[in-house]
Amino acid sequence: MKLNPEQQAREAEIADRSFYHTIRQHSWEELGNRVYDSTSRDVERALRHAGDADLHDFAALISPAAEPYLEPMARESERLTRKRFGRAISLYVPLYLSNSCSNSCVYCGYSYQNRIVRKTLTQEEILSEAESIRALGFEHILLLTGEHARVSGFDYLREAIKLLRPIFPQISIEVQPMSSTEYAILEREGLNAVYVYQETYNETRYPAYHLAGKKADYRYRLETPDRIGAAGVHRIGLGALLGLEDWRVESLCVAMHLRHLQGLYWKSKYSVAFPRLRPHAGCFEPQFHVKDRNLMQIITAYRLFDENLEMSLTTRESAFFRDHAFPLGITSLSAGSHTEPGGYAKPNKELEQFQISDARSPEEVERMLVAKGFDPVWKDWDRVLQ
């Protein structure tokens, strides 16, 4: 979408106060020192501030010094989650609209140099997928695409949202970054939430993972949540791709990003996700392996940092891990996921972005939640009743 001079000036104003100017004041090494210099005394102080901690507390909670405290962290995290969210767990499903991509990212199965079959859903195919998904009971749908402005850009997404709005009361997207002007238009069409992951906050190392395409622009991607907030979108989702760089430092950067956004765009709600690298088409092997115990520390640290923060866990994770981790801080789960365009009506493994780990059906996930005493929620009533 071509912006007029007034819209361009507005975008420049957003960039002038973006998180980029905050994080560039700190080197990766300095942020690492904040984490690794934390002591047991710092961790105990952070536990006393549970639910309303500061960034110093978060650095301690994510540090090696906090590892002996994982049990009390988990207990307090679960207590805060039940206090704020009760026993409700929101369920959603991803709908992949296109796997065409103009980026070259070494860790992604959609990277343009990978020799995979490319597919972009037509309007008829989108409706067919919607019918299959709606039959499963879902009322919250997450639309995903590869990043290809010509094939699945703003105009394509706008039409998809118009098409799906009568079917799904809650529509979220996880697609290529756009302008604040475009996000505002999509919000008026019925968009509820935008999720965008920086992948890594390490600006020095970022080019090693993003070789070509618009995604190679570190700053433009980093400023995307600012543009989303300025557009008045109801919910903003953040995260880093765990496994690219040091997960402890990445987590601190996400927490810093969250606090920046909350200060400027206080009307929006915020969510954090924890994607770990999964096998895909290509041969990238992560240098930083995030163990289950590490991910539990991340989840509980975020809950102790902010008791109002929403957190999601996807089917990237195993059924065993999700069943044991979600009570400690998670507020939403995906279920029955397909990562290939058209996968609900006509499954095709050749088109998938990455391999699913939790392959249970939505009914099986629902039964698990009920058996554990939780309430599966298929619709975000908070948004619907606004």
CORJOZI-V500248 format. One record per residue. NEAR is the number of other C-alpha atoms within 8 Angstrom. Layout:
# CORJOZI-V500248
near->NEAR
near->NEAR
This chain:
# CORJOZI-V500248
near->5
near->3
near->8
near->6
near->6
near->7
near->9
near->9
near->8
near->8
near->12
near->8
near->8
near->11
near->9
near->7
near->7
near->10
near->12
near->9
near->9
near->8
near->9
near->7
near->6
near->8
near->8
near->8
near->6
near->8
near->11
near->10
near->8
near->10
near->13
near->9
near->6
near->12
near->8
near->8
near->6
near->10
near->15
near->8
near->9
near->13
near->9
near->6
near->10
near->12
near->10
near->9
near->13
near->7
near->10
near->8
near->14
near->15
near->12
near->15
near->12
near->14
near->12
near->6
near->12
near->12
near->8
near->6
near->8
near->9
near->7
near->7
near->13
near->10
near->9
near->10
near->14
near->11
near->8
near->13
near->14
near->9
near->7
near->8
near->8
near->7
near->8
near->10
near->12
near->12
near->14
near->14
near->13
near->12
near->12
near->13
near->12
near->13
near->15
near->15
near->10
near->12
near->15
near->11
near->10
near->10
near->11
near->11
near->11
near->12
near->12
near->10
near->5
near->9
near->5
near->8
near->6
near->8
near->9
near->11
near->11
near->6
near->8
near->7
near->9
near->12
near->10
near->9
near->13
near->10
near->8
near->10
near->11
near->11
near->7
near->7
near->7
near->13
near->12
near->15
near->13
near->12
near->13
near->12
near->13
near->13
near->12
near->12
near->8
near->5
near->8
near->15
near->11
near->10
near->8
near->9
near->9
near->10
near->8
near->10
near->13
near->10
near->9
near->10
near->11
near->7
near->8
near->11
near->10
near->15
near->15
near->13
near->11
near->11
near->11
near->10
near->8
near->8
near->9
near->11
near->10
near->10
near->13
near->12
near->8
near->11
near->12
near->7
near->9
near->11
near->14
near->12
near->12
near->13
near->11
near->13
near->9
near->11
near->9
near->11
near->9
near->9
near->8
near->5
near->7
near->12
near->9
near->6
near->9
near->13
near->11
near->10
near->9
near->7
near->9
near->11
near->7
near->9
near->7
near->8
near->10
near->10
near->12
near->12
near->11
near->12
near->13
near->14
near->12
near->10
near->11
near->11
near->16
near->10
near->11
near->16
near->13
near->15
near->14
near->15
near->13
near->14
near->13
near->11
near->10
near->8
near->11
near->10
near->11
near->14
near->12
near->13
near->10
near->11
near->11
near->9
near->9
near->10
near->8
near->9
near->13
near->9
near->7
near->6
near->10
near->8
near->6
near->12
near->9
near->11
near->12
near->11
near->11
near->11
near->11
near->10
near->9
near->7
near->6
near->11
near->11
near->9
near->6
near->6
near->5
near->8
near->7
near->10
near->6
near->10
near->6
near->7
near->6
near->8
near->10
near->9
near->13
near->10
near->11
near->13
near->13
near->11
near->16
near->17
near->14
near->11
near->11
near->6
near->11
near->10
near->11
near->13
near->15
near->9
near->15
near->12
near->12
near->9
near->11
near->6
near->9
near->10
near->9
near->7
near->10
near->10
near->8
near->12
near->14
near->15
near->12
near->12
near->13
near->13
near->13
near->10
near->10
near->13
near->14
near->14
near->15
near->14
near->11
near->9
near->8
near->6
near->9
near->9
near->6
near->7
near->13
near->12
near->12
near->11
near->10
near->11
near->9
near->9
near->9
near->9
near->8
near->9
near->6
near->8
near->10
near->9
near->8
near->9
near->11
near->10
near->7
near->6
near->7
near->10
near->9
near->11
near->9
near->11
near->11
near->10
near->6
near->6
near->9
near->8
near->5
near->4
